[in-house]
């Protein structure tokens, strides 16, 4: 029985890795993820008091942890595993096109985990700054969160992220 459970778990993990690989080949930014949901959020701009939460799994799974929080005013646009490069690609359609009054950006931990390959802290920071600048250019108030602490990543046990997270948070705080 234990071997069967292990084997099924192994297959599920392999499928997830394959799915992520296929997604990265065909839609690196997962641009289609919220297309229908975005189309269903059409308000006249004068009535729009949306706040969009842009992020990774910490944002995405918040919806299931507190489903009452996200409603017609607070919009969840988190995608598990995403890096700042991917978020920046979809920022225009998943944030700007919704014309929110504010955007909450929680990003960077998956970059440090090298989910889409190695990236410097300066480039992670630059992607976040780009999202802030795009927000401000579109009269959207940007709210940048610090990266949540982590000492290890279960999917990347070879990495020791704590010092990089601390350094990125210092850069964000200074900004």
Contact map, one row per residue, 1 for C-alpha under 8 A:
1111100000000000000000000000000000000000000000000000000000000000000000000000000000000000000000000000000000000000000000000000000000000000000000000000000000000000000000000000000
1111110000000000000000000000000000000000000000000000000000000000000000000000000000000000000000000000000000000000000000000000000000000000000000000000000000000000000000000000000
1111111000000000000000000000000000000000000000000000000000000000000000000000000000000000000000000000000000000000000000000000000000000000000000000000000000000000000000000000000
1111111100000000000000000000000000000000000000000000000000000000000000000000000000000000000000000000000000000000000000000000000000000000000000000000000000000000000000000000000
1111111110000000000000000000000000000000000000000000000000000000000000000000000000000000000000000000000000000000000000000000000000000000000000000000000000000000000000000000000
0111111111000000000000000000000000000000000000000000000000000000000000000000000000000000000000000000000000000000000000000000000000000000000000000000000000000000000000000000000
0011111111100000000000000000000000000000000000000000000000000000000000000000000000000000000000000000000000000000000000000000000000000000000000000000000000000000000000000000000
0001111111110000000000000000000000000000000000000000000000000000000000000000000000000000000000000000000000000000000000000000000000000000000000000000000000000000000000000000000
0000111111111000000000000000000000000000000000000000000000000000000000000000000000000000000000000000000000000000000000000000000000000000000000000000000000000000000000000000000
0000011111111100000000000000000000000000000000000000000000000000000000000000000000000000000000000000000000000000000000000000000000000000000000000000000000000000000000000000000
0000001111111110000000000000000000000000000000000000000000000000000000000000000000000000000000000000000000000000000000000000000000000000000000000000000000000000000000000000000
0000000111111111000000000000000000000000000000000000000000000000000000000000000000000000000000000000000000000000000000000000000000000000000000000000000000000000000000000000000
0000000011111111100000000000000000000000000000000000000000000000000000000000000000000000000000000000000000000000000000000000000000000000000000000000000000000000000000000000000
0000000001111111110000000000000000000000000000000000000000000000000000000000000000000000000000000000000000000000000000000000000000000000000000000000000000000000000000000000000
0000000000111111111000000000000000000000000000000000000000000000000000000000000000000000000000000000000000000000000000000000000000000000000000000000000000000000000000000000000
0000000000011111111100000000000000000000000000000000000000000000000000000000000000000000000000000000000000000000000000000000000000000000000000000000000000000000000000000000000
0000000000001111111110000000000000000000000000000000000000000000000000000000000000000000000000000000000000000000000000000000000000000000000000000000000000000000000000000000000
0000000000000111111111000000000000000000000000000000000000000000000000000000000000000000000000000000000000000000000000000000000000000000000000000000000000000000000000000000000
0000000000000011111111100000000000000000000000000000000000000000000000000000000000000000000000000000000000000000000000000000000000000000000000000000000000000000000000000000000
0000000000000001111111110000000000000000000000000000000000000000000000000000000000000000000000000000000000000000000000000000000000000000000000000000000000000000000000000000000
0000000000000000111111111000000000000000000000000000000000000000000000000000000000000000000000000000000000000000000000000000000000000000000000000000000000000000000000000000000
0000000000000000011111111100000000000000000000000000000000000000000000000000000000000000000000000000000000000000000000000000000000000000000000000000000000000000000000000000000
0000000000000000001111111111010000000000000000000000000000000000000000000000000000000000000000000000000000000000000000000000000000000000000000000000000000000000000000000000000
0000000000000000000111111111110000000000000000000000000000000000000000000000000000000000000000000000000000000000000000000000000000000000000000000000000000000000000000000000000
0000000000000000000011111111000000000000000000000000000000000000000000000000000000000000000000000000000000000000000000000000000000000000000000000000000000000000000000000000000
0000000000000000000001111111000000000000000000000000000000000000000000000000000000000000000000000000000000000000000000000000000000000000000000000000000000000000000000000000000
0000000000000000000000111111111100000000000000000000000000000000000000000000000000000000000000000000000000000000000000000000000000000000000000000000000000000000000000000000000
0000000000000000000000111111111000000000000000000000000000000000000000000000000000000100000000000000000000000000000000000000000000000000000000000000000000000000000000000000000
0000000000000000000000010011111000000000000000000000000000000000000000000000000001001110110000000000000000000000000000000000000000000000000000000000000000000000000000000000000
0000000000000000000000110011111110000000000000000000000000000000000000000000000000000100010000000000000000000000000000000000000000000000000000000000000000000000000000000000000
0000000000000000000000000011111111100000000000000000000000000000000000000000000000000000110000000000000000000000000000000000000000000000000000000000000000000000000000000000000
0000000000000000000000000010011111100000000000000000000000000000000000000000000000000000000000000000000000000000000000000000000000000000000000000000000000000000000000000000000
0000000000000000000000000000011111100000000000000000000000000000000000000000000000000000000000000000000000000000000000000000000000000000000000000000000000000000000000000000000
0000000000000000000000000000001111111100000000000000000000000000000000000000100000000000000001000000000000000000000000000000000000000000000000000000000000000000000000000000000
0000000000000000000000000000001111111110000000000000000000000000000000000000000000000000000000000000000000000000000000000000000000000000000000000000000000000000000000000000000
0000000000000000000000000000000001111111000000000000000000000000000000000000000000000000000000000000000000000000000000000000000000000000000000000000000000000000000000000000000
0000000000000000000000000000000001111111100000000000000000000000000000000000000000000000000000000000000000000000000000000000000000000000000000000000000000000000000000000000000
0000000000000000000000000000000001111111110000000000000000000000000000000000000000000000000001000100000000000000000000000000000000000000000000000000000000000000000000000000000
0000000000000000000000000000000000111111110000000000000000000000000000000000000000000000000000000000000000000000000000000000000000000000000000000000000000000000000000000000000
0000000000000000000000000000000000011111110000000000000000000000000000000000000000000000000000000000000000000000000000000000000000000000000000000000000000000000000000000000000
0000000000000000000000000000000000001111111000000000000000000000000000000000000000000000000000000100000000000000000000000000000000000000000000000000000000000000000000000000000
0000000000000000000000000000000000000111111100000000000000000000000000000000000000000000000000000100000000000000000000000000000000000000000000000000000000000000000000000000000
0000000000000000000000000000000000000000111110110000000000000000000000000000000000000000000000000000000000000000000000000000000000000000000000000000000000000000000000000000000
0000000000000000000000000000000000000000011111110000000000000000000000000000000000000000000000000000000000000000000000000000000000000000000000000000000000000000000000000000000
0000000000000000000000000000000000000000001111110000000000000000000000000000000000000000000000000010000000000000000000000000000000000000000000000000000000000000000000000000000
0000000000000000000000000000000000000000000111110000000000000000000000000000000000000000000000000000000000000000000000000000000000000000000000000000000000000000000000000000000
0000000000000000000000000000000000000000001111111000000000000000000000000000000000000000000000000000000000000000000000000000000000000000000000000000000000000000000000000000000
0000000000000000000000000000000000000000001111111100000000000000000000000000000000000000000000000011100000000000000000000000000000000000000000000000000000000000000000000000000
0000000000000000000000000000000000000000000000111110000000000000000000001000000000000000000000000001100000000000000000000000000000000000000000000000000000000000000000000000000
0000000000000000000000000000000000000000000000011111000000000000000000011110000000000000000000000111110000000000000000000000000000000000000000000000000000000000000000000000000
0000000000000000000000000000000000000000000000001111100000000000000000001110000000000000000000000001111100000000000000000000000000000000000000000000000000000000000000000000000
0000000000000000000000000000000000000000000000000111110000000000000000000111100000000000000000100001011100000000000000000000000000000000000000000000000000000000000000000000000
0000000000000000000000000000000000000000000000000011111000100000000000000111110000000000000000000000001111000000000000000000000000000000000000000000000000000000000000000000000
0000000000000000000000000000000000000000000000000001111100100000000000000001110000000010000000100000001111100000000000000000000000000000000000000000000000000000000000000000000
0000000000000000000000000000000000000000000000000000111111110000000000000000111001000010000000000000000011100000000000000000000000000000000000000000000000000000000000000000000
0000000000000000000000000000000000000000000000000000011111110000000000000000011111100000000000000000000001100100000000000000000000000000000000000000000000000000000000000000000
0000000000000000000000000000000000000000000000000000001111111100000000000000011111000000000000000000000000000000000000000000000000000000000000000000000000000000000000000000000
0000000000000000000000000000000000000000000000000000001111111100000000000000010100000000000000000000000001000000000000000000000000000000000000000000000000000000000000000000000
0000000000000000000000000000000000000000000000000000111111111110000000000001111000000000000000000000000001000000000000000000000000000000000000000000000000000000000000000000000
0000000000000000000000000000000000000000000000000000001111111111000000000001111100000000000000000000000000000000000000000000000000000000000000000000000000000000000000000000000
0000000000000000000000000000000000000000000000000000000011111111100000000000010100000000000000000000000000000000000000000000000000000000000000000000000000000000000000000000000
0000000000000000000000000000000000000000000000000000000011111111111000000000000000000000000000000000000000000000000000000000000000000000000000000000000000000000000000000000000
0000000000000000000000000000000000000000000000000000000000111111111111000001000000000000000000000000000000000000000000000000000000000000000000000000000000000000000000000000000
0000000000000000000000000000000000000000000000000000000000011111111000000000000000000000000000000000000000000000000000000000000000000000000000000000000000000000000000000000000
0000000000000000000000000000000000000000000000000000000000001111111000000000000000000000000000000000000000000000000000000000000000000000000000000000000000000000000000000000000
0000000000000000000000000000000000000000000000000000000000000111111111000000000000000000000000000000000000000000000000000000000000000000000000000000000000000000000000000000000
0000000000000000000000000000000000000000000000000000000000000111111111000000000000000000000000000000000000000000000000000000000000000000000000000000000000000000000000000000000
0000000000000000000000000000000000000000000000000000000000000010011111100000000000000000000000000000000000000000000000000000000000000000000000000000000000000000000000000000000
0000000000000000000000000000000000000000000000000000000000000010011111100100000000000000000000000000000000000000000000000000000000000000000000000000000000000000000000000000000
0000000000000000000000000000000000000000000000000000000000000010011111111111000000000000000000000000000000000000000000000000000000000000000000000000000000000000000000000000000
0000000000000000000000000000000000000000000000000000000000000000000111111110000000000000000000000000000000000000000000000000000000000000000000000000000000000000000000000000000
0000000000000000000000000000000000000000000000000100000000000000000001111110000000000000000000000000000000000000000000000000000000000000000000000000000000000000000000000000000
0000000000000000000000000000000000000000000000001110000000000000000001111110000000000000000000000000000000000000000000000000000000000000000000000000000000000000000000000000000
0000000000000000000000000000000000000000000000000111100000000000000011111111000000000000000000000000000000000000000000000000000000000000000000000000000000000000000000000000000
0000000000000000000000000000000000000000000000000111100000000000000001111111100000000000000000000000000000000000000000000000000000000000000000000000000000000000000000000000000
0000000000000000000000000000000000000000000000000001110000110010000001000111110000000000000000000000000000000000000000000000000000000000000000000000000000000000000000000000000
0000000000000000000000000000000001000000000000000001111000110000000000000011111000000000000001000000000000000000000000000000000000000000000000000000000000000000000000000000000
0000000000000000000000000000000000000000000000000000111111111000000000000001111100000000000000000000000000000000000000000000000000000000000000000000000000000000000000000000000
0000000000000000000000000000000000000000000000000000001110110000000000000000111111000000000000000000000000000000000000000000000000000000000000000000000000000000000000000000000
0000000000000000000000000000000000000000000000000000000111011000000000000000011111000000000000000000000000000000000000000000000000000000000000000000000000000000000000000000000
0000000000000000000000000000000000000000000000000000000110000000000000000000001111100000000000000000000000000100001000000000000000000000000000000000000000000000000000000000000
0000000000000000000000000000100000000000000000000000001110000000000000000000001111110110000000000000000000000110001000000000000000000000000000000000000000000000000000000000000
0000000000000000000000000000000000000000000000000000000100000000000000000000000011111110000000000000000000111110001100000000000000000000000000000000000000000000000000000000000
0000000000000000000000000000000000000000000000000000000000000000000000000000000001111111000000000000000000110110000000000001001100000000000000000000000000000000000000000000000
0000000000000000000000000000100000000000000000000000000000000000000000000000000000111111100000000000000000000000000000000001001000000000000000000000000000000000000000000000000
0000000000000000000000000001110000000000000000000000000000000000000000000000000001111111110000000000000000000000000000000000000000000000000000000000000000000000000000000000000
0000000000000000000000000000100000000000000000000000011000000000000000000000000001111111111000000000000000000000000000000000000000000000000000000000000000000000000000000000000
0000000000000000000000000000000000000000000000000000000000000000000000000000000000011111111100000000000000000000000000000000001101100000000000000000000000000000000000000000000
0000000000000000000000000000101000000000000000000000000000000000000000000000000000001111111100000000000000000000000000000000000000000000000000000000000000000000000000000000000
0000000000000000000000000000111000000000000000000000000000000000000000000000000000000111111111000000000000000000000000000000000000000000000000000000000000000000000000000000000
0000000000000000000000000000000000000000000000000000000000000000000000000000000000000011111111110000000000000000000000000000000000100000000000000000000000000000000000000000000
0000000000000000000000000000000000000000000000000000000000000000000000000000000000000001111111111000000000000000000000000000000000000000000000000000000000000000000000000000000
0000000000000000000000000000000000000000000000000000000000000000000000000000000000000000011111111100000000000000000000000000000000000000000000000000000000000000000000000000000
0000000000000000000000000000000001000100000000000000000000000000000000000000100000000000011111111100000000000000000000000000000000000000000000000000000000000000000000000000000
0000000000000000000000000000000000000000000000000001010000000000000000000000000000000000001111111111001000000000000000000000000000000000000000000000000000000000000000000000000
0000000000000000000000000000000000000000000000000000000000000000000000000000000000000000001111111111000000000000000000000000000000000010010100000000000000000000000000000000000
0000000000000000000000000000000000000000000000000000000000000000000000000000000000000000000111111110000000000000000000000000000000000000000000000000000000000000000000000000000
0000000000000000000000000000000000000100110000000100000000000000000000000000000000000000000011111111000000000000000000000000000000000000000000000000000000000000000000000000000
0000000000000000000000000000000000000000000010010100000000000000000000000000000000000000000000111111100000000000000000000000000000000000000100000000000000000000000000000000000
0000000000000000000000000000000000000000000000011111000000000000000000000000000000000000000000110111111000000000000000000000000000000000000100000000000000000000000000000000000
0000000000000000000000000000000000000000000000011110000000000000000000000000000000000000000000000011111000000000000000000000000000000000001110000000000000000000000000000000000
0000000000000000000000000000000000000000000000000111000000000000000000000000000000000000000000000001111100000000000000000000000000000000000111100000000000000000000000000000000
0000000000000000000000000000000000000000000000000011110000000000000000000000000000000000000000100001111110000000000000000000000000000010000111100000000000000000000000000000000
0000000000000000000000000000000000000000000000000011110000000000000000000000000000000000000000000000011111000000000000000000000000000000000001111000000000000000000000000000000
0000000000000000000000000000000000000000000000000000111000000000000000000000000000000000000000000000001111100000000000000000000100000000000001111000000000000000000000000000000
0000000000000000000000000000000000000000000000000000111101100000000000000000000000000000000000000000000111110000000000000000000000000000000000011110000000000000000000000000000
0000000000000000000000000000000000000000000000000000011100000000000000000000000000110000000000000000000011111100000000000000000100000000000000001010000000000000000000000000000
0000000000000000000000000000000000000000000000000000000000000000000000000000000000110000000000000000000001111111000000000001000000000000000000000010000000000000000000000000000
0000000000000000000000000000000000000000000000000000000000000000000000000000000000100000000000000000000000111111100000000000000000000000000000000011000000000000000010000000000
0000000000000000000000000000000000000000000000000000000100000000000000000000000011110000000000000000000000111111111000000000000000000000000000000000000000000000000000000000000
0000000000000000000000000000000000000000000000000000000000000000000000000000000001110000000000000000000000011111111111100001000000000000000000000000000000000000000000000000000
0000000000000000000000000000000000000000000000000000000000000000000000000000000000000000000000000000000000011111111001101000000000000000000000000000000000000000100110000000000
0000000000000000000000000000000000000000000000000000000000000000000000000000000000000000000000000000000000001111111000000000000000000000000000000000000010010010100000000000000
0000000000000000000000000000000000000000000000000000000000000000000000000000000000000000000000000000000000000111111111100000000000000000000000000000000000000000000000000000000
0000000000000000000000000000000000000000000000000000000000000000000000000000000011100000000000000000000000000111111110000000000000000000000000000000000000000000000000000000000
0000000000000000000000000000000000000000000000000000000000000000000000000000000000100000000000000000000000000010011111000000000000000000000000000000000000000000000000000000000
0000000000000000000000000000000000000000000000000000000000000000000000000000000000000000000000000000000000000010011111100000000000000000000000000000000000000000000000000000000
0000000000000000000000000000000000000000000000000000000000000000000000000000000000000000000000000000000000000011010111110000000000000000000000000000000000000000000000000000000
0000000000000000000000000000000000000000000000000000000000000000000000000000000000000000000000000000000000000011010011111011000000000000000000000000000000000000000000000000000
0000000000000000000000000000000000000000000000000000000000000000000000000000000000000000000000000000000000000000000001111111000000000000000000000000000000000000000000000000000
0000000000000000000000000000000000000000000000000000000000000000000000000000000000000000000000000000000000000001000000111111100000000000000000000000000000000000000100010000000
0000000000000000000000000000000000000000000000000000000000000000000000000000000000000000000000000000000000000000000000011111110000000000000000000000000000000000000000000000000
0000000000000000000000000000000000000000000000000000000000000000000000000000000000000000000000000000000000000000000000111111111000000000000000000000000000000000000000000000000
0000000000000000000000000000000000000000000000000000000000000000000000000000000000011000000000000000000000010010000000111111111100000000000000000000000000000000000000000000000
0000000000000000000000000000000000000000000000000000000000000000000000000000000000000000000000000000000000000000000000001111111110000000000000000000000000000000000000010011000
0000000000000000000000000000000000000000000000000000000000000000000000000000000000000000000000000000000000000000000000000111111111000000000000000000000000000000000000000000000
0000000000000000000000000000000000000000000000000000000000000000000000000000000000011001000000000000000000000000000000000011111111100000000000000000000000000000000000000000000
0000000000000000000000000000000000000000000000000000000000000000000000000000000000010001000000000000000010100000000000000001111111110000000000000000000000000000000000000000000
0000000000000000000000000000000000000000000000000000000000000000000000000000000000000000000000000000000000000000000000000000111111111000000000000000000000000000000000000000000
0000000000000000000000000000000000000000000000000000000000000000000000000000000000000001000000000000000000000000000000000000011111111100000000000000000000000000000000000000000
0000000000000000000000000000000000000000000000000000000000000000000000000000000000000001001000000000000000000000000000000000001111111110000000000000000000000000000000000000000
0000000000000000000000000000000000000000000000000000000000000000000000000000000000000000000000000000000000000000000000000000000111111111000001000000000000000000000000000000000
0000000000000000000000000000000000000000000000000000000000000000000000000000000000000000000000000000000000000000000000000000000011111111100000000000000000000000000000000000000
0000000000000000000000000000000000000000000000000000000000000000000000000000000000000000000000000000000000000000000000000000000001111111110000000000000000000000000000000000000
0000000000000000000000000000000000000000000000000000000000000000000000000000000000000000000000010000001000000000000000000000000000111111111111000000000000000000000000000000000
0000000000000000000000000000000000000000000000000000000000000000000000000000000000000000000000000000000000000000000000000000000000011111111111000000000000000000000000000000000
0000000000000000000000000000000000000000000000000000000000000000000000000000000000000000000000000000000000000000000000000000000000001111111100000000000000000000000000000000000
0000000000000000000000000000000000000000000000000000000000000000000000000000000000000000000000010000000000000000000000000000000000000111111100000000000000000000000000000000000
0000000000000000000000000000000000000000000000000000000000000000000000000000000000000000000000000000100000000000000000000000000000000011111110000000000000000000000000000000000
0000000000000000000000000000000000000000000000000000000000000000000000000000000000000000000000010011111000000000000000000000000000000011111111000000000000000000000000000000000
0000000000000000000000000000000000000000000000000000000000000000000000000000000000000000000000000000111000000000000000000000000000000011001111100000000000000000000000000000000
0000000000000000000000000000000000000000000000000000000000000000000000000000000000000000000000000000011110000000000000000000000000010011000111110000000000000000000000000000000
0000000000000000000000000000000000000000000000000000000000000000000000000000000000000000000000000000011110000000000000000000000000000000000011111000000000000000000000000000000
0000000000000000000000000000000000000000000000000000000000000000000000000000000000000000000000000000000111000000000000000000000000000000000001111100000000000000000000000001000
0000000000000000000000000000000000000000000000000000000000000000000000000000000000000000000000000000000111100000000000000000000000000000000000111110000000000000000000000000000
0000000000000000000000000000000000000000000000000000000000000000000000000000000000000000000000000000000001000000000000000000000000000000000000011111000000000000000000001001100
0000000000000000000000000000000000000000000000000000000000000000000000000000000000000000000000000000000001111000000000000000000000000000000000001111100000000000000010011000000
0000000000000000000000000000000000000000000000000000000000000000000000000000000000000000000000000000000000001000000000000000000000000000000000000111110000000000000010000000000
0000000000000000000000000000000000000000000000000000000000000000000000000000000000000000000000000000000000000000000000000000000000000000000000000011111000000000010011000000000
0000000000000000000000000000000000000000000000000000000000000000000000000000000000000000000000000000000000000000000000000000000000000000000000000001111110000000110010000000000
0000000000000000000000000000000000000000000000000000000000000000000000000000000000000000000000000000000000000000000000000000000000000000000000000000111110000001110000000000000
0000000000000000000000000000000000000000000000000000000000000000000000000000000000000000000000000000000000000000000000000000000000000000000000000000011111011011110000000000000
0000000000000000000000000000000000000000000000000000000000000000000000000000000000000000000000000000000000000000100000000000000000000000000000000000011111111011100000000000000
0000000000000000000000000000000000000000000000000000000000000000000000000000000000000000000000000000000000000000000000000000000000000000000000000000000111111000000000000000000
0000000000000000000000000000000000000000000000000000000000000000000000000000000000000000000000000000000000000000000000000000000000000000000000000000000011111000000000000000000
0000000000000000000000000000000000000000000000000000000000000000000000000000000000000000000000000000000000000000100000000000000000000000000000000000000111111110000000000000000
0000000000000000000000000000000000000000000000000000000000000000000000000000000000000000000000000000000000000000000000000000000000000000000000000000000111111111000000000000000
0000000000000000000000000000000000000000000000000000000000000000000000000000000000000000000000000000000000000000000000000000000000000000000000000000000000011111000000000000000
0000000000000000000000000000000000000000000000000000000000000000000000000000000000000000000000000000000000000000100000000000000000000000000000000000000110011111100000000000000
0000000000000000000000000000000000000000000000000000000000000000000000000000000000000000000000000000000000000000000000000000000000000000000000000000001110001111111000000000000
0000000000000000000000000000000000000000000000000000000000000000000000000000000000000000000000000000000000000001100000000000000000000000000000000000011110000011111110000000000
0000000000000000000000000000000000000000000000000000000000000000000000000000000000000000000000000000000000000000000000000000000000000000000000000000111100000001111111000000000
0000000000000000000000000000000000000000000000000000000000000000000000000000000000000000000000000000000000000000000000000000000000000000000000000000000000000001111111100000000
0000000000000000000000000000000000000000000000000000000000000000000000000000000000000000000000000000000000000001000000001000000000000000000000000000000000000000111111110000000
0000000000000000000000000000000000000000000000000000000000000000000000000000000000000000000000000000000000001001000000000000000000000000000000000011110000000000111111111000000
0000000000000000000000000000000000000000000000000000000000000000000000000000000000000000000000000000000000000000000000000000000000000000000000000000100000000000011111111100000
0000000000000000000000000000000000000000000000000000000000000000000000000000000000000000000000000000000000000000000000000000000000000000000000000000000000000000001111111110000
0000000000000000000000000000000000000000000000000000000000000000000000000000000000000000000000000000000000000000000000001000100000000000000000000010000000000000000111111111000
0000000000000000000000000000000000000000000000000000000000000000000000000000000000000000000000000000000000000000000000000000000000000000000000000110000000000000000011111111100
0000000000000000000000000000000000000000000000000000000000000000000000000000000000000000000000000000000000000000000000000000000000000000000000000000000000000000000001111111110
0000000000000000000000000000000000000000000000000000000000000000000000000000000000000000000000000000000000000000000000000000100000000000000000000000000000000000000000111111111
0000000000000000000000000000000000000000000000000000000000000000000000000000000000000000000000000000000000000000000000000000100000000000000000010100000000000000000000011111111
0000000000000000000000000000000000000000000000000000000000000000000000000000000000000000000000000000000000000000000000000000000000000000000000000100000000000000000000001111111
0000000000000000000000000000000000000000000000000000000000000000000000000000000000000000000000000000000000000000000000000000000000000000000000000000000000000000000000000111111
0000000000000000000000000000000000000000000000000000000000000000000000000000000000000000000000000000000000000000000000000000000000000000000000000000000000000000000000000011111
